Amino acid sequence: MQTNIRNILTLGLMASAAVALVACGGGSDSTPTPTPATVQGKAVDFYLAGSTVTFTDCNNQTTTTGANGDFTFPSGCTSSALRVSGGTDIGTKQAFTGVLQAPAVTYAAGVTPVVTPLTTLLAQLTPTQAAALAAKLGLSGKNLTTLDPMQDAALLKASVVVQQLIDQVSKVLAGLSAGTGGTLTPAAAAAAAASAVASAVSASSGTADLTSTSLVSSVISTAVQNAKAGFPANIQANIGTVAANVAALEAPEVATQVSNVSTALGTIVVGANPAATLAALQQSGAINAVTASVQSNTAKTLVGAVTTAGLTDPTLTANLAALGTAVSTGNAGAIQTAASNLGSSVNSGVISTVTNSVKPTNFIQLASMTINGQQFPIGNTATVTGGTVSSITVAASQSGDAFAGGASQVRAGLSYTYGGNQVDVIIENVALTFSGGVLTAAQVPANTTYSFRIAGSIAASATLTNATADNLFVNANGGSLNLPFTTFLAKLKNAGALSQAQIDSLTPKSISTFPVTFAVAGQGGKAVSVGALVNSSAQKTLTQAVQTGSATVSGNGIKTTITLNP
């Protein structure tokens, strides 16, 4: 949103002095005070409504943001460091519990200052480092202090991902303080986390990967040491060991949350206005991962499950990392095994609470994959024979009520890369039928929209509907969802978008290795949980996203790499 700034009335050679006086709200008997400028800003994670903005360089005066994050500087204040807290994020509809900051900069006429997670990082550095920080975030050439993220796709994604990283690390610090009898305040935890993220991004070689477990581990370790003063004496005395142990324990879960958010957002497409952008993200299911991260307190609870003696024991780092990895998968069996290996260093009651909060409930369970008649457990890789692959079937069932009493319908996305081409297919409606939890039918109703995108040496895109219902069900393995590559591609041939020769070149053949992604989301962006059966225990699946030129599916799913041999 553009806002106008009235020019400051200046008097000849006294212009610069007058501006300085206006900025701090001052004046003198000998110099006429100019008419104050009106500066309007925006608070953005997604837009923050009802938040408190504090103008720290203007006597800590405050104001409240409007429905789209708008706020106005107090009379006589045109330059001030800013702090934003409270209110509601209009994207997730959740209370905003973080703290945004922005450094004081000089604002020009016609420019709207913004307060975002990225200006929060900049506030930990200096305004002169803005260009370098932007480059480290993959945002070269973008003005972090004045560009509204809701108007820029790359900036919006970076802002949301950065805020979720800061938020998750703040929860780690809060849990550490609560569990050890510390006095760390929420504001101090947020500041320590933001400073650690800023340091890690600045120190990155090239573009910082905010989803990297190694970067997240470094951030957590630094944040713990930044917050040292808020912890009790025994923690302070062993701060190096505690920082290393907490980072080992928490990095897998925090990195998973941040990665889910980043993946879910995909390549954001800015709409005609911010409301349209937000509506598209909600429709795709992308907002679900952000909301889940905001609502999750696993990072806070997990650190409280480890005793102070355990946190200060340098011999337990590897075992704590194993526990953290198990928690990040949500696999109850793996969590119990890892906790047992830590013995009395883990509070069994608290770890049970953690387990119950992360294990799948009310979900679609994927039990196995069948490719060319060969069955595989759900996993990251599969090596098959047969010369070609034309379809993958996935055994599916329902545990509890995955659809919260609603219709058992999903939007589905399939993506694979082969021969230098990426093939993306989105089906807007797959109607699933379960009986006693067993999948008994999977059908694409007539007049359902399919969208396709092929990018690479072959370029094609299309949106079409099916005249008659398509069956995606097979009886194998107790009821499976069938994903036939060649059937989907044949629709493009029938529409005139592909030739048979092109379909043949897009059909995987041996010897080759290619990645496959499958994602589902509920209708209208509703969240649908998907779990995978791993070592006889259900665990969470990661967020996956499939995107065509006209649609996006962001939801839980699987990603595997298939090696195809003759």
Order of alpha helices (4+ residues) and beta strands (2+ residues): alpha-beta-beta-beta-beta-beta-beta-beta-beta-beta-alpha-alpha-alpha-alpha-alpha-alpha-alpha-alpha-alpha-alpha-alpha-alpha-alpha-alpha-beta-beta-beta-beta-beta-beta-beta-beta-beta-beta-beta-beta-alpha-alpha-beta-beta-beta-beta-beta
